[in-house]
Amino acid sequence: MTTKISRTYYPKPDEIRHDWYVVDASGQILGRLAVKVATLLMGKHKPAYTPGVDMGDFVVVVNASRIRVTGRKLDDKKYYRHSGYPGGIHETSLKEMLRNHPERAIELAVKGMLPKNRLGRKLLKRLKVYAGPQHPHEAQQPIPVEMD
């Protein structure tokens, strides 16, 4: 009796292609947009996806200032940061964040959906977010992504 040994495919670094995608955030809900962007960054849309391997693509998000949220999140959702000094905590509402730094709201939402390790930090560097419709990555010929 002979048994067949099955081998697990593991992608080699020279076999991996990193494409560029452009996502239009105007009218999109923040969380649903972040899920789609995180999936593209991790490479989960590729058939050869492997969790510990950098399979992801570059993602350019435009019109970040035109995202939507549901419910009362504009006033209720808070972002916290700390200076490291006693009493140095700073609180910012989502409404303030979208007014002053709309890119940061999307970056933080996507960051929360990526792995919390060095791979996640590497993937986050591939995310490019812009408040308006213009971006400097036309030379990479990004593929437009349709949002559902």
C-alpha positions as CSV (number, residue, x, y, z in Angstrom):
1,M,0.0,0.0,0.0
2,T,1.4,3.4,-1.0
3,T,0.4,6.6,0.5
4,K,0.6,9.9,-1.3
5,I,2.4,12.7,0.6
6,S,0.6,16.1,0.1
7,R,2.8,19.1,0.3
8,T,1.7,22.5,1.6
9,Y,2.3,25.4,-0.7
10,Y,4.4,28.2,0.8
11,P,5.0,31.3,-1.3
12,K,8.6,32.3,-2.0
13,P,9.5,36.0,-1.8
14,D,10.2,36.3,-5.5
15,E,6.8,34.8,-6.4
16,I,4.9,37.5,-4.5
17,R,3.5,40.5,-6.4
18,H,2.5,43.7,-4.6
19,D,-0.2,45.5,-6.6
20,W,-1.5,49.0,-6.1
21,Y,-5.2,49.7,-5.4
22,V,-7.1,53.0,-5.1
23,V,-10.2,53.2,-3.0
24,D,-12.7,56.1,-3.1
25,A,-13.9,56.7,0.5
26,S,-16.6,59.2,-0.4
27,G,-20.0,58.1,1.1
28,Q,-18.5,54.9,2.5
29,I,-19.1,53.8,6.1
30,L,-15.8,54.0,8.1
31,G,-15.8,50.4,9.5
32,R,-16.8,48.7,6.3
33,L,-14.2,50.7,4.4
34,A,-11.5,49.7,6.9
35,V,-12.4,46.0,6.6
36,K,-11.9,46.1,2.8
37,V,-8.7,48.1,3.1
38,A,-7.3,45.8,5.8
39,T,-8.1,42.7,3.6
40,L,-6.2,44.2,0.7
41,L,-3.2,45.2,2.8
42,M,-3.0,41.6,4.3
43,G,-3.4,39.9,0.9
44,K,-6.4,37.8,2.1
45,H,-8.0,38.3,-1.4
46,K,-5.2,36.3,-3.0
47,P,-5.6,32.5,-3.4
48,A,-2.0,31.9,-2.1
49,Y,-2.7,33.8,1.2
50,T,-0.5,32.7,4.0
51,P,-0.9,34.3,7.5
52,G,2.8,34.8,8.4
53,V,3.9,35.9,4.9
54,D,3.8,39.5,3.5
55,M,1.3,38.9,0.7
56,G,-0.4,42.3,0.8
57,D,-0.8,45.1,-1.7
58,F,-0.4,48.9,-1.5
59,V,-3.7,50.7,-0.9
60,V,-4.4,54.4,-1.7
61,V,-7.5,55.8,-0.1
62,V,-8.8,59.1,-1.5
63,N,-11.6,61.4,-0.3
64,A,-11.0,60.5,3.4
65,S,-12.8,63.6,4.5
66,R,-16.1,62.4,3.0
67,I,-16.6,59.1,5.0
68,R,-19.7,58.4,6.9
69,V,-20.5,56.8,10.3
70,T,-23.8,55.5,11.6
71,G,-25.6,56.3,14.8
72,R,-24.2,58.9,17.2
73,K,-20.5,58.0,16.6
74,L,-19.5,61.6,15.5
75,D,-20.0,62.8,19.0
76,D,-19.7,59.6,21.1
77,K,-16.6,58.0,19.5
78,K,-13.4,59.2,21.3
79,Y,-9.8,58.8,20.4
80,Y,-7.2,58.9,23.2
81,R,-3.5,59.5,23.3
82,H,-1.1,60.1,26.1
83,S,2.0,62.3,26.3
84,G,3.7,60.0,28.9
85,Y,3.5,62.7,31.6
86,P,1.1,62.6,34.6
87,G,-2.2,64.0,33.5
88,G,-1.1,64.0,29.9
89,I,-4.1,62.2,28.4
90,H,-5.7,63.9,25.4
91,E,-9.2,63.1,24.1
92,T,-10.5,63.8,20.6
93,S,-14.0,63.1,19.2
94,L,-14.5,61.6,15.8
95,K,-16.1,64.9,14.7
96,E,-12.9,66.8,15.6
97,M,-10.7,64.2,14.0
98,L,-12.6,64.4,10.7
99,R,-12.4,68.2,10.8
100,N,-8.7,68.4,11.6
101,H,-7.1,65.1,10.4
102,P,-9.6,63.0,8.3
103,E,-6.7,60.7,7.2
104,R,-6.0,59.7,10.8
105,A,-9.5,58.3,11.4
106,I,-9.1,55.8,8.6
107,E,-5.5,55.0,9.5
108,L,-6.5,54.2,13.1
109,A,-9.5,52.1,12.0
110,V,-7.4,50.0,9.6
111,K,-4.6,49.7,12.2
112,G,-7.0,48.1,14.6
113,M,-7.8,45.4,12.1
114,L,-4.2,44.4,11.3
115,P,-2.0,42.0,13.2
116,K,-0.4,43.5,16.3
117,N,3.2,42.5,15.4
118,R,6.0,43.5,13.1
119,L,4.1,42.2,10.1
120,G,1.2,44.5,10.9
121,R,3.5,47.5,11.3
122,K,5.1,46.7,7.9
123,L,1.6,46.4,6.3
124,L,0.4,49.7,7.7
125,K,3.3,51.5,5.9
126,R,1.7,50.4,2.6
127,L,-1.5,52.4,3.4
128,K,-1.6,55.9,1.8
129,V,-4.6,58.0,2.9
130,Y,-5.5,61.4,1.4
131,A,-8.3,63.8,2.4
132,G,-9.1,65.0,-1.1
133,P,-9.4,63.3,-4.5
134,Q,-5.8,63.9,-5.6
135,H,-2.9,61.5,-4.8
136,P,0.8,61.3,-6.0
137,H,0.7,57.6,-7.0
138,E,-0.6,57.8,-10.6
139,A,2.8,56.4,-11.8
140,Q,2.0,53.1,-10.1
141,Q,-1.2,52.7,-12.1
142,P,-3.4,51.8,-9.2
143,I,-6.4,49.5,-9.8
144,P,-9.7,51.1,-8.7
145,V,-11.6,49.0,-6.2
146,E,-15.4,48.9,-6.2
147,M,-17.0,49.1,-2.8
148,D,-20.2,47.2,-2.2
